[in-house]
Amino acid sequence: MNYKNILFEIKNKIAFVTINRPDKLNALNNDTLNELKTCFENIRLNDDVNVVILTGAGEKAFVAGADISELNKLDGTTGKTFAEFGQGVFNQIENLNKPVIAAVNGFALGGGCELAMACHIRLASEKAKFGQPEVNLGIIPGYGGTQRLSRLINTGRAAELILTGDIIDANEAFRIGLVNKVYKLEELLDKATELAEKISSKGQIAVELSLKAIVSTNNLSETDGLKYEAELFGNCCSTEDFKEGTSAFLEKRKPEFKKK
């Protein structure tokens, strides 16, 4: 499918999704959100994709936020609808059946930070900047920022960032646990690809079910989460990949997983 605001390609079971509005610092307008929604719907059903890398075009921005020209037109009713739609797209990414790696190359502010947090793993360039500066516009984060940031870095740190609108650099984001690794800009996509290839080489049923169990911690108590983990563990034990993986280990050879 052809997109206007994003670039999409698949290489070696890895889908590369690039927000492609560099002249607007890759800001998320409604058209871009709709394209992301369609793109990730297609990725979910595409057996040629094991892992997704999400990034922004150019060197300045991952996603600099929502499109302020669209925000400025909202009222109480349309604002709620606006937030709910963005949350739905980001929930779709978070609940994808394949790992999504954010390669944050530059500014990840407002909706951009929220988009990165909807991904399962976040890698950042040294030039990346993170923040939820919505209070400077007289609004709050609307695409899940109050929820995901609080879960990722704790409520105290989230409150400080959201209530001040402060912007932090990549090293501080790493220190507080918002990103997994920090790399030089010219290394970022290569490192993201290396990680994606490593994940792609594993048993994909186990990867998918591991991801399900991890994401379930957002909604389940520890007791219910452990029950769900045991159920998924049992599901794995009924697969051909489980038999192949354990046999390969015992036979001291590399497993050949078939996603069955």
N, C-alpha and C positions, 0 to 999 in steps of 0.2 A: 504494500500500500504506500502511496505517496503522501507525505506530510508537508505542511507549509512551515511549521514552526519547530519541528524536531527532525533529527537525522536518525536513521535506523539501519543497522546492518548486523548480520550474524557471521561470526568467524569461529570455526572450531567449537561449536556448541555454546558460544558466548554471544549474547545479544548486547550490542552497544547502542545505548539510547542517549542522544545528545540534544539538550535544549539549545535551539539554534536561533536566538534573537540577540546576537552580540551587540547590535546597535542600541538595544534597549536593556543591556546588561542581563539578558535572558530573563527578563521579568515575566511572571506568569499571568498572562491575560486569559480570558475565558476560552479563546480558541486553542491556546496551548494546553490548558487543562483537559479540554475535550480530546485533543490528540493523544495526550498521555493516557487518558482513560481507554481509548480505543487500542493504543499500542500495547498496554499491559493486559488487556483482555485477550489480544491475539497471542501474546507471549505465553499466557497461561495454557493455551491450547496447543502450543507449538512444541512438538517432540524434538525438534532440532535445537532447542535451547535448554541448557542446564543451569546457566548462571547469567545474571544481567549486570552490566556496568552502566551506571547513570552519571552523566557529567554535563558540563556546560560548554558551549562554544566560546573560543577565544581564551585569553589569559586573565581577563579582569574578573569575570564573574562565573560562578556556578549558577546561581539564580539570585538576583539582587532583591527579590521580593515579589509582591503582587504588583499589578499594573495600577499605579496611583490614579491614572485618568479614569479607570473603571471604578476604583474605590470611591472616588469623589462623588459619584452619582448615586450612592446607596442611601436608603432610608431604613427605618427599623425593620420593615418587612423584607425588603430585598436583601438587606444585610444578612439576615438569618439564613435566607436561601443561598446566598453567596458562600457563606461559611460552610453550610452543610454540603454543598456540592464539592468544594475543595477537600473537606474532610473525607468524603466518600472516595475520591480519587486516591488520596493518600492512604486510606484504610485498605484500598484495593492493592496498593503496592506492598504495604506491611503484611498483608495476608496472602501474598502471592505464594504459589507452590514451588517457587524457585528462589534462591538467594539473590538479593539485590545489593550490590556494592555501590555506594556513592563515592565517586572520585571528585572531591570538592576542590576545584582548581582555583577559585577566587572567592568573591563575596558570596556568602550564604546568609542572607538577612531576611527576617520576616518569613514569608512563605518559602524562601529558599532554605532557611535553617529547618523549617518544618518539613520540607521535602526530604532533606538529608536525614532527619530523624526518623522518617517513615521507612527508610532503607535499613537493612539488617546489619550492615557493616559500613563504617564511614572511614575513608582514607582522605587525608587532606594534604594539599601542597603547603609549603612554607608561606605562601602568599595568601592563603585562605583567611577569611574573616567571618566570624559567626556572631549572630545577635538576633534578638527579638525587639526591635526598636519601635514597635507599634504605638507605645504610649506617646511618642513624639507626634503622632498623627491624631491623638485623642481616641484611639481604639485599643483593643486587646488583640493578642494573637487569635486567629480564627480558624486556622487549619490544623489544630491539634497541638500547638506550641505549649499551652499551659499544662497539658497532660503528659506529653512525651518528654519534654524537658525535665519536668519534675521527677519522672520515673528514671531517667537516665543519669541525672547528676544530683539528685535529691531536692527537696522542696525549698530549702534555704537558699541554695545557690540559684535555683530557678527563679525564685522570687526576686533576688537581687538583680539578675539579668533582665527580667521582664519589667520590673517596676522602675528601673533606671534607664532602660533602653540602651545600656552599654554594649559596646561591640568588643569582642575579644579576638586575639590572634590564634593561629593554629596551635602554637605550643601551649597556650593556656587551655585551649579546648582539649588537648591531649591530657594535660595535667588533671583536669577535672572529670575526665572520662567521657567527654562528648565525642571524641574521635578515637579510632583504634591506632592509627599510625600517622606520622607526618613525614613527607618526602619532598625533595626538590621538585619544582614544577615540571621540569623536563623528564623526571622519573615517574611521575604520578600514574599515568596511564599504563606504563609498562608494569609497575608494581601491582596495580589493580588487576591487570591481565594475568600476571603470575599467580595471584591469589585465586582468581576465578578458575584458572586451569587446574590448580591444585584441588579445589572443591569439585570441579567437573570430573576429575579422575576417580572420585570415590563412588561408592554405591549410591545411585541417585534416589532410590526408594528410601534409604536410610537418611540421606540429606533432606529430602522432603519431609519425612516424619519427624526428624530432629527439629526442623524449622517450625513445624506445627506445635510441637511441645514447647519450644522456646517462646513463641508468640503467645501461647495460651497463658503464660504467666501474667500477662496484662489483665486477664479477666478471671482467672481461677484462684481460689485459695490454695495454699500449699498442699492441703490434704487432697483436694480435688485434682490438683495438678499432678500429684504423684500417681493417683489412680489413672489419669489420662496417659501419663508416661508409661505405666505398666501395660495399658491396653495397646499403645503404639509399639512397644517393645515386642509384645506378642505378635502383632501384625508382621513385624519384620521377620520374626522367626519362621513364618510360613512362606517366605519368599525363596525363589531360586538364588537370588543374590546373597542371601544369608548362607545358604549351603555352599555356594561358590567361595564366599569370603572366608569362611571358617576352614574349608577344605584347603584353600590356597595357603592359608597361614600354617596349617599343619604340614603341608607338603613343601613349605618354604619356596613358594613361587608367587608371582604377581597375579592377583585375581583379575578375571575378565567378567566384569559386571554387565548385565544385559537389561537392567531395569525390569526384571520380572520376579 
